[in-house]
């Protein structure tokens, strides 16, 4: 689940392809909204896993399309 960083907007579902190297994320192949909408450039909070860990993700230069 993603949400624009620093906002109270609703969380939205995403689909993504991640490449790992030795258990570390090496690169995102793509990130896109499940509803097929665009993800504008900016910083996003990411909520993942059963314990809903949070991390920051930055979309820039059209990498989320």
Backbone bond lengths (Angstrom), bond angles and torsions (degrees), N, CA, C in turn:
res aa  C-N    CA-C-N  psi(-1)  N-CA   C-N-CA  omega(-1)  CA-C   N-CA-C  phi
1 X - - - 1.447 - - 1.525 107.95 -
2 X 1.333 115.58 137.71 1.453 122.48 179.54 1.526 109.82 -120.52
3 X 1.320 115.27 154.20 1.463 122.27 172.19 1.518 107.40 -152.30
4 X 1.323 116.29 142.14 1.459 119.59 178.60 1.524 109.35 -58.27
5 X 1.321 115.47 130.33 1.462 121.57 -176.12 1.525 111.19 -61.52
6 X 1.335 115.55 133.02 1.457 121.38 177.78 1.516 114.47 80.18
7 X 1.322 118.01 11.45 1.469 120.06 -179.84 1.527 109.93 -116.98
8 X 1.324 114.35 167.81 1.465 120.96 174.67 1.522 110.48 -104.47
9 X 1.319 117.01 18.38 1.470 121.96 -179.48 1.527 109.84 -63.82
10 X 1.315 115.55 161.81 1.461 121.02 177.65 1.526 110.15 -67.39
11 X 1.328 115.93 148.14 1.459 121.82 173.22 1.524 107.85 -71.86
12 X 1.332 117.89 147.19 1.460 120.77 177.24 1.521 109.83 -131.07
13 X 1.327 115.29 148.15 1.452 122.09 -179.18 1.521 111.65 -76.70
14 X 1.330 116.07 149.11 1.459 121.84 179.67 1.522 110.19 -134.72
15 X 1.311 115.12 159.17 1.463 123.13 169.66 1.517 106.05 -117.79
16 X 1.330 116.87 140.57 1.454 118.42 -179.59 1.515 110.68 -151.43
17 X 1.309 114.58 157.37 1.456 123.17 175.56 1.519 106.42 -119.87
18 X 1.333 116.13 124.86 1.457 121.51 -176.25 1.523 109.29 -122.08
19 X 1.319 115.77 135.74 1.462 121.73 174.82 1.527 108.67 -102.06
20 X 1.333 115.66 127.91 1.463 121.36 -179.36 1.523 110.64 -108.14
21 X 1.318 115.03 152.20 1.456 122.16 170.84 1.521 106.73 -139.45
22 X 1.335 115.29 114.40 1.476 121.12 -179.10 1.527 111.39 53.21
23 X 1.306 116.88 50.58 1.467 124.60 176.63 1.522 114.40 66.68
24 X 1.318 118.77 10.95 1.456 122.67 176.83 1.529 108.82 -112.69
25 X 1.313 116.85 139.82 1.461 119.49 175.74 1.518 107.99 -65.69
26 X 1.329 115.75 122.84 1.460 120.75 179.17 1.516 111.26 -94.66
27 X 1.344 115.97 -42.05 1.457 119.41 -175.04 1.529 109.33 -163.78
28 X 1.331 116.40 150.22 1.451 121.86 171.45 1.517 107.44 -94.68
29 X 1.330 117.41 123.29 1.455 121.20 175.60 1.515 110.63 -71.49
30 X 1.327 116.55 -41.36 1.460 122.09 173.57 1.515 108.72 -164.65
31 X 1.304 115.77 158.18 1.466 123.78 171.27 1.513 105.55 -138.63
32 X 1.331 116.43 128.48 1.469 119.42 178.53 1.518 109.77 -146.89
33 X 1.318 115.28 155.40 1.468 120.58 178.40 1.517 109.04 -70.47
34 X 1.313 116.16 145.02 1.464 120.22 176.96 1.525 111.94 -65.46
35 X 1.332 117.09 -27.56 1.463 120.06 179.31 1.533 112.03 -87.21
36 X 1.335 116.85 10.52 1.466 124.90 177.45 1.522 114.08 71.66
37 X 1.320 118.30 8.11 1.453 120.97 176.49 1.523 111.31 -77.06
38 X 1.312 116.19 160.23 1.460 121.39 177.94 1.527 110.54 -73.60
39 X 1.320 115.61 153.49 1.450 122.71 171.35 1.524 105.51 -109.31
40 X 1.333 117.70 103.98 1.466 119.55 -178.19 1.526 111.57 -61.78
41 X 1.337 116.27 154.43 1.454 120.23 175.86 1.521 109.56 -57.44
42 X 1.319 116.46 143.38 1.459 122.01 179.50 1.513 110.84 152.15
43 X 1.326 116.10 -171.53 1.461 121.65 178.62 1.517 109.58 -107.02
44 X 1.332 114.52 141.64 1.460 121.40 -175.51 1.512 110.65 -131.07
45 X 1.342 115.45 147.19 1.455 121.43 168.41 1.513 106.99 -86.07
46 X 1.319 116.42 139.27 1.458 122.39 179.11 1.519 107.49 -117.07
47 X 1.328 117.06 129.24 1.463 122.74 177.00 1.512 106.48 -113.97
48 X 1.334 116.89 122.50 1.462 119.39 -175.03 1.517 111.58 -142.61
49 X 1.316 115.44 159.35 1.452 122.72 175.00 1.510 113.11 76.48
50 X 1.313 114.47 168.69 1.460 120.25 -178.88 1.521 111.92 -64.67
51 X 1.332 117.08 -30.24 1.459 120.06 179.36 1.531 112.26 -89.75
52 X 1.336 116.30 5.08 1.459 124.39 176.57 1.529 112.25 54.10
53 X 1.336 115.88 45.71 1.465 120.23 174.43 1.511 109.02 -56.39
54 X 1.306 116.12 150.76 1.465 120.05 179.53 1.518 109.93 -121.40
55 X 1.316 114.53 143.97 1.461 121.60 174.88 1.515 107.80 -146.14
56 X 1.318 116.26 172.74 1.458 121.91 -179.98 1.520 108.89 -104.36
57 X 1.337 116.91 141.90 1.445 122.69 175.84 1.516 107.42 -134.08
58 X 1.322 117.31 137.57 1.463 121.55 -178.76 1.514 109.48 -116.28
59 X 1.324 116.04 127.83 1.457 122.48 176.46 1.524 107.04 -105.17
60 X 1.322 115.17 123.58 1.458 118.88 179.50 1.503 111.32 -145.64
61 X 1.293 115.91 153.28 1.467 123.25 177.31 1.524 112.64 55.20
62 X 1.337 116.58 37.69 1.457 120.44 174.98 1.499 115.00 73.07
63 X 1.343 119.38 17.74 1.466 120.97 -176.01 1.519 113.37 -70.17
64 X 1.329 118.04 -13.00 1.458 119.51 -178.22 1.509 113.36 -96.65
65 X 1.286 118.18 8.59 1.471 120.02 -177.05 1.503 110.81 -100.31
